[in-house]
Amino acid sequence: MTAFVQQLPALIGVVVGAIGSYLAITRGDRARFQREQEARWEERRLALYADYARDLKRSVTLAYRVAAHFGCDSHPHPLTPAEAAPLFAEAADARDASGEALLMLGAQEVVASAREWVTVVMDMEAFLRAGPHDPERWAALPVEQRAARARYYESVRSDLALPTGHSGQWPIREDRSGA
């Protein structure tokens, strides 16, 4: 019995060490799992945010092309309203689907800025469906759309803790003839 009592402190040390090791490993695994889970959701949100922007930008490009048909925009590839109608329907279907996913997974401020952007895009589409097509009124819509798009990208970057990015304002030469 005295041999057992003499070895008891060593045995207690082994048990305490094993429990401590188990707790440290469990805690580390839990932290790693949490980091991996957060990274997966962040990747999904980034893909979702990009998909929504792409789908909405498709509607914007179509609007520019139809506005060019009415003489309100300088887009080099005008489309008649009849040619654009099925393309607008496809674009709206795509943005509705990605918009629903955005509502499910997006941060509140991103969803709010996305709503502002899509509202301006819908105003652009409404302008093109209505008449007459006043070039001065149209000129304000792309400016509003670019500002709403910039706010959307800003809120996305903020949500994903990304550095600030490009404003999206690309200088365009008026004289495209190459002279």
MDTraj code that builds the backbone (N, CA, C; nanometers):
import mdtraj as md
import numpy as np

residues = "MET THR ALA PHE VAL GLN GLN LEU PRO ALA LEU ILE GLY VAL VAL VAL GLY ALA ILE GLY SER TYR LEU ALA ILE THR ARG GLY ASP ARG ALA ARG PHE GLN ARG GLU GLN GLU ALA ARG TRP GLU GLU ARG ARG LEU ALA LEU TYR ALA ASP TYR ALA ARG ASP LEU LYS ARG SER VAL THR LEU ALA TYR ARG VAL ALA ALA HIS PHE GLY CYS ASP SER HIS PRO HIS PRO LEU THR PRO ALA GLU ALA ALA PRO LEU PHE ALA GLU ALA ALA ASP ALA ARG ASP ALA SER GLY GLU ALA LEU LEU MET LEU GLY ALA GLN GLU VAL VAL ALA SER ALA ARG GLU TRP VAL THR VAL VAL MET ASP MET GLU ALA PHE LEU ARG ALA GLY PRO HIS ASP PRO GLU ARG TRP ALA ALA LEU PRO VAL GLU GLN ARG ALA ALA ARG ALA ARG TYR TYR GLU SER VAL ARG SER ASP LEU ALA LEU PRO THR GLY HIS SER GLY GLN TRP PRO ILE ARG GLU ASP ARG SER GLY ALA".split()
xyz = np.array([
    [0.0809, -0.1182, 0.0000],
    [0.0000, 0.0000, 0.0000],
    [0.0857, 0.1253, 0.0000],
    [0.1972, 0.1210, 0.0723],
    [0.2844, 0.2384, 0.0774],
    [0.3443, 0.2679, -0.0582],
    [0.3685, 0.1670, -0.1413],
    [0.4203, 0.1901, -0.2766],
    [0.3155, 0.2629, -0.3602],
    [0.1901, 0.2246, -0.3436],
    [0.0808, 0.2915, -0.4147],
    [0.0703, 0.4369, -0.3711],
    [0.0778, 0.4631, -0.2425],
    [0.0697, 0.5998, -0.1891],
    [0.1876, 0.6818, -0.2384],
    [0.3036, 0.6188, -0.2509],
    [0.4214, 0.6910, -0.2986],
    [0.4061, 0.7284, -0.4463],
    [0.3392, 0.6451, -0.5240],
    [0.3221, 0.6722, -0.6670],
    [0.1946, 0.7516, -0.6973],
    [0.1124, 0.7766, -0.5978],
    [-0.0132, 0.8501, -0.6172],
    [0.0084, 0.9913, -0.6735],
    [0.1044, 1.0689, -0.6257],
    [0.1247, 1.2012, -0.6855],
    [0.1584, 1.1927, -0.8348],
    [0.2393, 1.0956, -0.8733],
    [0.2727, 1.0801, -1.0152],
    [0.1482, 1.0421, -1.0951],
    [0.0675, 0.9514, -1.0407],
    [-0.0566, 0.9100, -1.1066],
    [-0.1528, 1.0281, -1.1209],
    [-0.1655, 1.1085, -1.0174],
    [-0.2516, 1.2272, -1.0230],
    [-0.1983, 1.3248, -1.1282],
    [-0.0668, 1.3392, -1.1353],
    [-0.0063, 1.4265, -1.2373],
    [-0.0378, 1.3801, -1.3778],
    [-0.0330, 1.2496, -1.4014],
    [-0.0645, 1.1940, -1.5339],
    [-0.2108, 1.2202, -1.5681],
    [-0.3007, 1.1964, -1.4714],
    [-0.4444, 1.2181, -1.4958],
    [-0.4717, 1.3653, -1.5243],
    [-0.4137, 1.4545, -1.4418],
    [-0.4335, 1.5989, -1.4625],
    [-0.3762, 1.6403, -1.5980],
    [-0.2613, 1.5875, -1.6333],
    [-0.2010, 1.6179, -1.7635],
    [-0.2869, 1.5705, -1.8786],
    [-0.3420, 1.4501, -1.8665],
    [-0.4286, 1.3958, -1.9723],
    [-0.5545, 1.4799, -1.9879],
    [-0.6144, 1.5186, -1.8751],
    [-0.7355, 1.6026, -1.8814],
    [-0.7022, 1.7382, -1.9423],
    [-0.5926, 1.7970, -1.9021],
    [-0.5509, 1.9263, -1.9568],
    [-0.5246, 1.9180, -2.1055],
    [-0.4560, 1.8115, -2.1472],
    [-0.4284, 1.7914, -2.2890],
    [-0.5582, 1.7755, -2.3679],
    [-0.6507, 1.6968, -2.3150],
    [-0.7804, 1.6765, -2.3809],
    [-0.8544, 1.8092, -2.3961],
    [-0.8584, 1.8877, -2.2887],
    [-0.9284, 2.0169, -2.2942],
    [-0.8627, 2.1123, -2.3934],
    [-0.7313, 2.1160, -2.3961],
    [-0.6603, 2.2047, -2.4896],
    [-0.6872, 2.1642, -2.6343],
    [-0.6825, 2.0343, -2.6613],
    [-0.7079, 1.9867, -2.7978],
    [-0.8520, 2.0148, -2.8376],
    [-0.9457, 1.9884, -2.7472],
    [-1.0874, 2.0122, -2.7764],
    [-1.1124, 2.1597, -2.8041],
    [-1.0549, 2.2445, -2.7218],
    [-1.0729, 2.3892, -2.7399],
    [-1.0113, 2.4355, -2.8719],
    [-0.8941, 2.3856, -2.9049],
    [-0.8294, 2.4205, -3.0320],
    [-0.9102, 2.3734, -3.1511],
    [-0.9616, 2.2503, -3.1426],
    [-1.0444, 2.1984, -3.2522],
    [-1.1708, 2.2805, -3.2699],
    [-1.2313, 2.3193, -3.1600],
    [-1.3528, 2.3997, -3.1669],
    [-1.3238, 2.5359, -3.2311],
    [-1.2132, 2.5971, -3.1926],
    [-1.1758, 2.7268, -3.2489],
    [-1.1455, 2.7142, -3.3987],
    [-1.0745, 2.6074, -3.4360],
    [-1.0443, 2.5857, -3.5780],
    [-1.1721, 2.5630, -3.6578],
    [-1.2629, 2.4822, -3.6043],
    [-1.3901, 2.4575, -3.6714],
    [-1.4670, 2.5881, -3.6897],
    [-1.4687, 2.6710, -3.5871],
    [-1.5398, 2.7991, -3.5935],
    [-1.4785, 2.8887, -3.7018],
    [-1.3454, 2.8949, -3.7071],
    [-1.2774, 2.9764, -3.8101],
    [-1.3096, 2.9243, -3.9501],
    [-1.3054, 2.7929, -3.9671],
    [-1.3355, 2.7348, -4.0979],
    [-1.4806, 2.7604, -4.1369],
    [-1.5696, 2.7502, -4.0413],
    [-1.7120, 2.7752, -4.0665],
    [-1.7330, 2.9207, -4.1088],
    [-1.6714, 3.0130, -4.0371],
    [-1.6822, 3.1553, -4.0716],
    [-1.6253, 3.1822, -4.2098],
    [-1.5126, 3.1202, -4.2432],
    [-1.4511, 3.1384, -4.3750],
    [-1.5429, 3.0857, -4.4849],
    [-1.6068, 2.9717, -4.4622],
    [-1.7003, 2.9167, -4.5624],
    [-1.8176, 3.0109, -4.5855],
    [-1.8754, 3.0638, -4.4765],
    [-1.9887, 3.1543, -4.4925],
    [-1.9457, 3.2837, -4.5593],
    [-1.8262, 3.3299, -4.5276],
    [-1.7766, 3.4513, -4.5912],
    [-1.7574, 3.4302, -4.7412],
    [-1.7034, 3.3146, -4.7798],
    [-1.6889, 3.2827, -4.9218],
    [-1.8246, 3.2763, -4.9908],
    [-1.9221, 3.2170, -4.9239],
    [-2.0573, 3.2079, -4.9819],
    [-2.1190, 3.3467, -4.9983],
    [-2.1016, 3.4306, -4.8970],
    [-2.1570, 3.5661, -4.9070],
    [-2.0885, 3.6445, -5.0184],
    [-1.9569, 3.6304, -5.0311],
    [-1.8867, 3.6994, -5.1384],
    [-1.9392, 3.6546, -5.2744],
    [-1.9559, 3.5242, -5.2931],
    [-2.0090, 3.4729, -5.4200],
    [-2.1509, 3.5241, -5.4433],
    [-2.2300, 3.5249, -5.3392],
    [-2.3672, 3.5729, -5.3487],
    [-2.3708, 3.7211, -5.3851],
    [-2.2894, 3.8003, -5.3183],
    [-2.2844, 3.9441, -5.3465],
    [-2.2399, 3.9696, -5.4902],
    [-2.1422, 3.8938, -5.5365],
    [-2.0934, 3.9095, -5.6737],
    [-2.1999, 3.8658, -5.7744],
    [-2.2691, 3.7558, -5.7465],
    [-2.3750, 3.7090, -5.8364],
    [-2.4857, 3.8124, -5.8484],
    [-2.5253, 3.8697, -5.7354],
    [-2.6313, 3.9702, -5.7384],
    [-2.5865, 4.0917, -5.8199],
    [-2.4649, 4.1359, -5.7989],
    [-2.4131, 4.2511, -5.8735],
    [-2.4092, 4.2202, -6.0232],
    [-2.3643, 4.1015, -6.0584],
    [-2.3590, 4.0627, -6.1995],
    [-2.4991, 4.0610, -6.2605],
    [-2.5954, 4.0028, -6.1888],
    [-2.7318, 3.9954, -6.2408],
    [-2.7934, 4.1343, -6.2561],
    [-2.7672, 4.2208, -6.1613],
    [-2.8219, 4.3561, -6.1693],
    [-2.7523, 4.4359, -6.2789],
    [-2.6233, 4.4168, -6.2928],
    [-2.5475, 4.4875, -6.3964],
    [-2.5958, 4.4475, -6.5353],
    [-2.6416, 4.3253, -6.5485],
    [-2.6971, 4.2804, -6.6766],
    [-2.8191, 4.3641, -6.7131],
    [-2.9055, 4.3913, -6.6155],
    [-3.0222, 4.4769, -6.6399],
    [-2.9793, 4.6184, -6.6749],
    [-2.8761, 4.6673, -6.6079],
    [-2.8263, 4.8030, -6.6339],
    [-2.7759, 4.8133, -6.7776],
    [-2.6990, 4.7152, -6.8204],
    [-2.6452, 4.7183, -6.9568],
    [-2.7573, 4.7156, -7.0601],
    [-2.8582, 4.6334, -7.0357],
    [-2.9727, 4.6304, -7.1273],
    [-3.0421, 4.7664, -7.1312],
    [-3.0556, 4.8296, -7.0159],
    [-3.1192, 4.9616, -7.0106],
    [-3.0390, 5.0624, -7.0927],
    [-2.9068, 5.0608, -7.0798],
    [-2.8231, 5.1514, -7.1602],
    [-2.8428, 5.1266, -7.3094],
    [-2.8516, 4.9997, -7.3464],
    [-2.8663, 4.9665, -7.4882],
    [-3.0011, 5.0128, -7.5430],
    [-3.1074, 4.9964, -7.4664],
    [-3.2394, 5.0425, -7.5125],
    [-3.2432, 5.1955, -7.5127],
    [-3.1838, 5.2580, -7.4129],
    [-3.1787, 5.4049, -7.4106],
    [-3.1033, 5.4570, -7.5325],
    [-3.0025, 5.3847, -7.5765],
    [-2.9301, 5.4250, -7.6978],
    [-3.0220, 5.4188, -7.8196],
    [-3.1100, 5.3212, -7.8234],
    [-3.2076, 5.3114, -7.9328],
    [-3.2960, 5.4361, -7.9373],
    [-3.3322, 5.4889, -7.8193],
    [-3.4166, 5.6091, -7.8129],
    [-3.3358, 5.7377, -7.8257],
    [-3.2042, 5.7268, -7.8400],
    [-3.1199, 5.8446, -7.8549],
    [-3.0853, 5.9124, -7.7234],
    [-3.1045, 5.8425, -7.6128],
    [-3.0773, 5.9006, -7.4809],
    [-2.9406, 5.8615, -7.4267],
    [-2.8768, 5.7618, -7.4865],
    [-2.7489, 5.7130, -7.4351],
    [-2.6571, 5.6881, -7.5538],
    [-2.5276, 5.6843, -7.5274],
    [-2.4309, 5.6658, -7.6363],
    [-2.3790, 5.5228, -7.6453],
    [-2.4501, 5.4261, -7.5878],
    [-2.4038, 5.2872, -7.5937],
    [-2.3875, 5.2469, -7.7402],
    [-2.2766, 5.1810, -7.7739],
    [-2.2500, 5.1502, -7.9148],
    [-2.3344, 5.0368, -7.9744],
    [-2.4114, 4.9672, -7.8910],
    [-2.4909, 4.8554, -7.9422],
    [-2.6370, 4.8719, -7.9008],
    [-2.7107, 4.9607, -7.9678],
    [-2.8504, 4.9832, -7.9286],
    [-2.9372, 4.8599, -7.9531],
    [-3.0428, 4.8518, -7.8724],
    [-3.1410, 4.7442, -7.8851],
    [-3.2802, 4.8062, -7.8906],
    [-3.3635, 4.7522, -7.9748],
    [-3.5018, 4.7979, -7.9760],
    [-3.5723, 4.7407, -7.8535],
    [-3.6796, 4.8038, -7.8090],
    [-3.7538, 4.7483, -7.6951],
    [-3.8035, 4.6064, -7.7210],
    [-3.8427, 4.5769, -7.8444],
    [-3.8901, 4.4421, -7.8772],
    [-3.7778, 4.3392, -7.8642],
    [-3.6578, 4.3751, -7.9103],
    [-3.5441, 4.2841, -7.8982],
    [-3.5030, 4.2664, -7.7520],
    [-3.5183, 4.3722, -7.6743],
    [-3.4727, 4.3705, -7.5353],
    [-3.5712, 4.3033, -7.4403],
    [-3.6981, 4.2980, -7.4765],
    [-3.8003, 4.2475, -7.3843],
    [-3.7681, 4.1086, -7.3278],
    [-3.7349, 4.0091, -7.4113],
    [-3.7041, 3.8775, -7.3521],
    [-3.5745, 3.8801, -7.2697],
    [-3.4812, 3.9657, -7.3086],
    [-3.3562, 3.9760, -7.2325],
    [-3.3801, 4.0413, -7.0962],
    [-3.4688, 4.1408, -7.0934],
    [-3.5062, 4.2032, -6.9656],
    [-3.5752, 4.1012, -6.8744],
    [-3.6610, 4.0174, -6.9348],
    [-3.7307, 3.9153, -6.8549],
    [-3.6312, 3.8162, -6.7951],
    [-3.5347, 3.7715, -6.8746],
    [-3.4317, 3.6799, -6.8235],
    [-3.3496, 3.7451, -6.7129],
    [-3.3123, 3.8714, -6.7348],
    [-3.2319, 3.9434, -6.6353],
    [-3.3104, 3.9617, -6.5060],
    [-3.4382, 3.9924, -6.5173],
    [-3.5209, 4.0096, -6.3975],
    [-3.5358, 3.8781, -6.3219],
    [-3.5531, 3.7686, -6.3952],
    [-3.5621, 3.6379, -6.3296],
    [-3.4328, 3.6049, -6.2541],
    [-3.3201, 3.6322, -6.3172],
    [-3.1908, 3.6037, -6.2536],
    [-3.1708, 3.6905, -6.1299],
    [-3.2032, 3.8185, -6.1417],
    [-3.1806, 3.9062, -6.0256],
    [-3.2807, 3.8764, -5.9137],
    [-3.4005, 3.8279, -5.9475],
    [-3.4958, 3.7891, -5.8429],
    [-3.4438, 3.6700, -5.7630],
    [-3.3886, 3.5724, -5.8341],
    [-3.3356, 3.4536, -5.7655],
    [-3.2152, 3.4904, -5.6781],
    [-3.1229, 3.5676, -5.7331],
    [-3.0062, 3.6041, -5.6523],
    [-3.0457, 3.7024, -5.5422],
    [-3.1511, 3.7794, -5.5648],
    [-3.2009, 3.8699, -5.4616],
    [-3.2590, 3.7945, -5.3427],
    [-3.3262, 3.6843, -5.3690],
    [-3.3794, 3.6029, -5.2594],
    [-3.2657, 3.5441, -5.1759],
    [-3.1623, 3.4956, -5.2441],
    [-3.0464, 3.4430, -5.1712],
    [-2.9794, 3.5539, -5.0907],
    [-2.9762, 3.6732, -5.1462],
    [-2.9192, 3.7881, -5.0759],
    [-2.9986, 3.8178, -4.9489],
    [-3.1302, 3.8100, -4.9567],
    [-3.2134, 3.8326, -4.8382],
    [-3.1849, 3.7301, -4.7295],
    [-3.1573, 3.6058, -4.7703],
    [-3.1316, 3.5007, -4.6728],
    [-2.9958, 3.5142, -4.6053],
    [-2.8928, 3.5434, -4.6827],
    [-2.7559, 3.5358, -4.6304],
    [-2.6854, 3.6695, -4.6145],
    [-2.7392, 3.7741, -4.6761],
    [-2.6697, 3.9018, -4.6743],
    [-2.6845, 3.9779, -4.5442],
    [-2.5854, 4.0585, -4.5162],
    [-2.5909, 4.1469, -4.3999],
    [-2.6966, 4.2549, -4.4242],
    [-2.7543, 4.3067, -4.3173],
    [-2.8626, 4.4044, -4.3298],
    [-2.8233, 4.5257, -4.4126],
    [-2.7030, 4.5797, -4.3889],
    [-2.6632, 4.6987, -4.4628],
    [-2.6400, 4.6681, -4.6106],
    [-2.5969, 4.5465, -4.6424],
    [-2.5794, 4.5071, -4.7827],
    [-2.7160, 4.4921, -4.8488],
    [-2.8087, 4.4311, -4.7805],
    [-2.9443, 4.4144, -4.8349],
    [-3.0083, 4.5516, -4.8577],
    [-2.9900, 4.6431, -4.7648],
    [-3.0474, 4.7777, -4.7795],
    [-2.9867, 4.8502, -4.9000],
    [-2.8559, 4.8407, -4.9161],
    [-2.7930, 4.9088, -5.0300],
    [-2.8281, 4.8384, -5.1617],
    [-2.8468, 4.7071, -5.1581],
    [-2.8900, 4.6347, -5.2779],
    [-3.0298, 4.6802, -5.3188],
    [-3.1153, 4.7021, -5.2195],
    [-3.2514, 4.7491, -5.2478],
    [-3.2492, 4.8870, -5.3117],
    [-3.1618, 4.9744, -5.2628],
    [-3.1481, 5.1085, -5.3239],
    [-3.1050, 5.0952, -5.4695],
    [-3.0061, 5.0080, -5.4934],
    [-2.9539, 4.9932, -5.6291],
    [-3.0605, 4.9375, -5.7226],
    [-3.1302, 4.8319, -5.6815],
    [-3.2302, 4.7721, -5.7696],
    [-3.3464, 4.8682, -5.7934],
    [-3.3768, 4.9532, -5.6969],
    [-3.4840, 5.0511, -5.7158],
    [-3.4489, 5.1493, -5.8271],
    [-3.3237, 5.1932, -5.8300],
    [-3.2802, 5.2833, -5.9373],
    [-3.2846, 5.2109, -6.0713],
    [-3.2418, 5.0856, -6.0738],
    [-3.2449, 5.0080, -6.1985],
    [-3.3891, 4.9910, -6.2465],
    [-3.4797, 4.9666, -6.1546],
    [-3.6207, 4.9551, -6.1923],
    [-3.6745, 5.0888, -6.2429],
    [-3.6265, 5.1994, -6.1886],
    [-3.6637, 5.3319, -6.2398],
    [-3.6129, 5.3492, -6.3829],
    [-3.4934, 5.3001, -6.4091],
    [-3.4396, 5.3072, -6.5457],
    [-3.5273, 5.2273, -6.6412],
    [-3.5658, 5.1085, -6.5995],
    [-3.6509, 5.0254, -6.6848],
    [-3.7882, 5.0886, -6.7053],
    [-3.8430, 5.1490, -6.6003],
    [-3.9728, 5.2163, -6.6120],
    [-3.9629, 5.3350, -6.7075],
    [-3.8541, 5.4085, -6.7013],
    [-3.8326, 5.5204, -6.7928],
    [-3.8380, 5.4716, -6.9372],
    [-3.7751, 5.3574, -6.9633],
    [-3.7686, 5.3058, -7.1000],
    [-3.9038, 5.2539, -7.1483],
    [-3.9877, 5.2066, -7.0560],
    [-4.1211, 5.1578, -7.0951],
    [-4.2180, 5.2736, -7.1200],
    [-4.1972, 5.3823, -7.0482],
    [-4.2862, 5.4984, -7.0599],
    [-4.2383, 5.5879, -7.1737],
    [-4.3148, 5.6850, -7.2029],
    [-4.2730, 5.7829, -7.3026],
    [-4.3208, 5.9193, -7.2581],
    [-4.2791, 6.0236, -7.3134],
    [-4.1673, 6.0336, -7.4074],
    [-4.0332, 6.0138, -7.3362],
    [-3.9316, 5.9894, -7.4128],
    [-3.8002, 5.9590, -7.3582],
    [-3.7137, 6.0843, -7.3569],
    [-3.7181, 6.1528, -7.2463],
    [-3.6457, 6.2780, -7.2270],
    [-3.4987, 6.2484, -7.1953],
    [-3.4073, 6.2883, -7.2853],
    [-3.2646, 6.2616, -7.2608],
    [-3.2117, 6.3257, -7.1315],
    [-3.2673, 6.4384, -7.0919],
    [-3.2212, 6.5026, -6.9678],
    [-3.2589, 6.4191, -6.8463],
    [-3.3792, 6.3643, -6.8446],
    [-3.4198, 6.2784, -6.7338],
    [-3.3360, 6.1508, -6.7335],
    [-3.3097, 6.0976, -6.8535],
    [-3.2264, 5.9786, -6.8605],
    [-3.0864, 6.0065, -6.8060],
    [-3.0314, 6.1212, -6.8369],
    [-2.8943, 6.1541, -6.7946],
    [-2.8785, 6.1452, -6.6428],
    [-2.9836, 6.1733, -6.5679],
    [-2.9755, 6.1657, -6.4215],
    [-2.9790, 6.0208, -6.3726],
    [-3.0453, 5.9339, -6.4455],
    [-3.0605, 5.7953, -6.3996],
    [-2.9282, 5.7179, -6.3931],
    [-2.8430, 5.7244, -6.4956],
    [-2.7142, 5.6541, -6.4825],
    [-2.6283, 5.7071, -6.3676],
    [-2.6380, 5.8367, -6.3407],
    [-2.5633, 5.8939, -6.2281],
    [-2.6146, 5.8353, -6.0966],
    [-2.7467, 5.8280, -6.0819],
    [-2.8064, 5.7676, -5.9619],
    [-2.7683, 5.6195, -5.9508],
    [-2.7699, 5.5499, -6.0632],
    [-2.7369, 5.4067, -6.0649],
    [-2.5928, 5.3858, -6.0220],
    [-2.5008, 5.4664, -6.0731],
    [-2.3593, 5.4505, -6.0351],
    [-2.3386, 5.4780, -5.8866],
    [-2.4063, 5.5779, -5.8355],
    [-2.3939, 5.6099, -5.6922],
    [-2.4506, 5.4961, -5.6072],
    [-2.5644, 5.4404, -5.6475],
    [-2.6243, 5.3289, -5.5729],
    [-2.5350, 5.2052, -5.5809],
    [-2.4776, 5.1816, -5.6979],
    [-2.3854, 5.0684, -5.7131],
    [-2.2633, 5.0864, -5.6235],
    [-2.2090, 5.2069, -5.6172],
    [-2.0924, 5.2346, -5.5317],
    [-2.1269, 5.2104, -5.3845],
    [-2.2478, 5.2492, -5.3426],
    [-2.2892, 5.2244, -5.2039],
    [-2.3027, 5.0740, -5.1771],
    [-2.3526, 5.0014, -5.2744],
    [-2.3644, 4.8558, -5.2594],
    [-2.2262, 4.7940, -5.2406],
    [-2.1330, 4.8279, -5.3286],
    [-1.9979, 4.7723, -5.3181],
    [-1.9312, 4.8138, -5.1872],
    [-1.9547, 4.9351, -5.1442],
    [-1.8979, 4.9818, -5.0175],
    [-1.9518, 4.8989, -4.9004],
    [-2.0815, 4.8719, -4.9015],
    [-2.1392, 4.7925, -4.7921],
    [-2.0915, 4.6473, -4.7976],
    [-2.0700, 4.5938, -4.9181],
    [-2.0167, 4.4585, -4.9317],
    [-1.8755, 4.4531, -4.8744],
    [-1.7934, 4.5495, -4.9121],
    [-1.6557, 4.5521, -4.8610],
    [-1.6540, 4.5648, -4.7095],
    [-1.7428, 4.6457, -4.6569],
    [-1.7497, 4.6629, -4.5120],
    [-1.7909, 4.5321, -4.4442],
    [-1.8907, 4.4645, -4.4998],
    [-1.9377, 4.3388, -4.4408],
    [-1.8288, 4.2322, -4.4422],
    [-1.7522, 4.2273, -4.5488],
    [-1.6502, 4.1238, -4.5626],
    [-1.5132, 4.1703, -4.5116],
    [-1.5088, 4.2878, -4.4528],
    [-1.3839, 4.3444, -4.3991],
    [-1.2752, 4.3516, -4.5064],
    [-1.3142, 4.3963, -4.6248],
    [-1.2199, 4.4132, -4.7349],
    [-1.1760, 4.5585, -4.7411],
    [-1.0588, 4.5839, -4.7976],
    [-1.0170, 4.7234, -4.8119],
    [-1.1054, 4.7941, -4.9137],
    [-1.1067, 4.9251, -4.9082],
    [-1.1868, 5.0008, -5.0042],
    [-1.1376, 4.9686, -5.1440],
    [-1.2281, 4.9774, -5.2382],
    [-1.1945, 4.9416, -5.3758],
    [-1.2112, 5.0582, -5.4695],
    [-1.2104, 5.0277, -5.5950],
    [-1.2246, 5.1281, -5.6998],
    [-1.3668, 5.1819, -5.7004],
    [-1.3816, 5.3064, -5.7341],
    [-1.5138, 5.3696, -5.7339],
    [-1.6020, 5.3221, -5.8477],
    [-1.5428, 5.2625, -5.9489],
    [-1.6215, 5.2197, -6.0644],
    [-1.6414, 5.3312, -6.1656],
    [-1.5820, 5.4463, -6.1420],
    [-1.5926, 5.5582, -6.2347],
    [-1.4772, 5.5500, -6.3345],
    [-1.5058, 5.4962, -6.4513],
    [-1.4023, 5.4832, -6.5533],
    [-1.4100, 5.6036, -6.6454],
    [-1.2992, 5.6735, -6.6635],
    [-1.3026, 5.7859, -6.7571],
    [-1.3204, 5.7331, -6.8998],
    [-1.4110, 5.7950, -6.9722],
    [-1.4394, 5.7524, -7.1091],
    [-1.4057, 5.8675, -7.2023],
    [-1.3268, 5.8342, -7.3026],
    [-1.2938, 5.9354, -7.4035],
    [-1.4173, 5.9646, -7.4857],
    [-1.4443, 6.0905, -7.5087],
    [-1.5585, 6.1280, -7.5928],
    [-1.5328, 6.0923, -7.7391],
    [-1.4101, 6.1158, -7.7845],
    [-1.3744, 6.0871, -7.9221],
    [-1.3223, 5.9442, -7.9293],
    [-1.4041, 5.8525, -7.9775],
    [-1.3665, 5.7120, -7.9827],
    [-1.3126, 5.6717, -8.1196],
    [-1.2890, 5.7681, -8.2044],
    [-1.2417, 5.7364, -8.3385],
    [-1.0943, 5.7022, -8.3417],
    [-1.0229, 5.7248, -8.2301],
    [-0.8817, 5.6934, -8.2250],
    [-0.7952, 5.8132, -8.2561],
    [-0.8570, 5.9254, -8.2902],
    [-0.7803, 6.0462, -8.3240],
    [-0.7287, 6.1153, -8.2020],
])
top = md.Topology()
chain = top.add_chain()
for i, resn in enumerate(residues, 1):
    res = top.add_residue(resn, chain, resSeq=i)
    for name in ("N", "CA", "C"):
        top.add_atom(name, md.element.get_by_symbol(name[0]), res)
traj = md.Trajectory(xyz[None], top)
